Amino acid sequence: MKGNKNMNSDTIFLYVIAAAALCFGLINCIQFLLTRNKAAQTTGTIISIKMPNPETAKARNSKWAKVSYTVDGKTYQSENRVQVPMALQVGSTVKVRYDKLNPGKLYSFSLLRIVISFLIAAVCIFTAVFKLF
């Protein structure tokens, strides 16, 4: 009996992870579809970086940058921060998507993030359905 209870909680856990990944992917997909015609892409330079955890904590950490970029000859500094790879530093260049009507606003959606979240959901569902744990 105890084994069944653990399998049930494991299965529930996998479905919860799948649901969270699926919701995350859907939200990002909808955001992408709604803003793709409103956004344009350019290259910017990182002017400041913030990290939620100390810089020595490489695991479970992220970098969020303010970026300077030029649109139609005018230089902008992003109003919001965007997540950038951990290897980048102040002065590094990065591709950014900005709002065509409000060039100071950056979009942070990522097609790779959408695909990965759907893959995580699929693997969790497949594992739970076929009890591969």
ABEGO torsion letter per residue (X at the ends): XAAAAAAAAAAAAAAAAAAAAAAAAAAAAAAAAAAAAABBBBBBBBABBBBABBAABABGBBBBBBBBBBBGGBBBBBABBBBBBAABBBGBBBBBBBBAABAABBBABBAAAAAAAAAAAAAAAAAAAAGAX
